[in-house]
Amino acid sequence: MYLSQLDLEEQELFLDLAIYAALANNEFADKEKEVVAAYCLEMGFENSSYEPKLALDEVLDRISKKCTKVELNMIIVEILALVRSDDTYDPLEAEFVEKIQHAFDISDEKIEKIQAAINQLMGAYETLNAVIQE
């Protein structure tokens, strides 16, 4: 949704981060692969090999230094949506998000607002799907 606003280097860094996020709980679910493929499509990349190019700490460091606060907020929104895409949010995923939150210096309040907005969006999709199925 927001990834086209990032420059090429930021997009490549984001893709690595997304792969790490999908693997955070040691299970790369099919739904998460679909989301990563959609990210690739949005950014104009060939489908990912699902292998990050850089180490996680380097990705976080480079993103946090290169991106604006608005871009960091966009990235965390996309990562939170990704880890929630398989309808689970387990402690390993929460720990991963917390690591990103600290690297990007994002407040707990901001994370809570993003989580609430994602919940609303997911609820809206569920409602629309139910209407379509009627």
Secondary structure, 3 states (H helix, E strand, C coil): CCHHHCCHHHHHHHHHHHHHHHCCCCCCCHHHHHHHHHHHHHHCCCCCCCCCCCCHHHHHHHHHHHCCHHHHHHHHHHHHHHHHCCCCCCHHHHHHHHHHHHHHCCCHHHHHHHHHHHHHHHHHHHHHHHHHHC
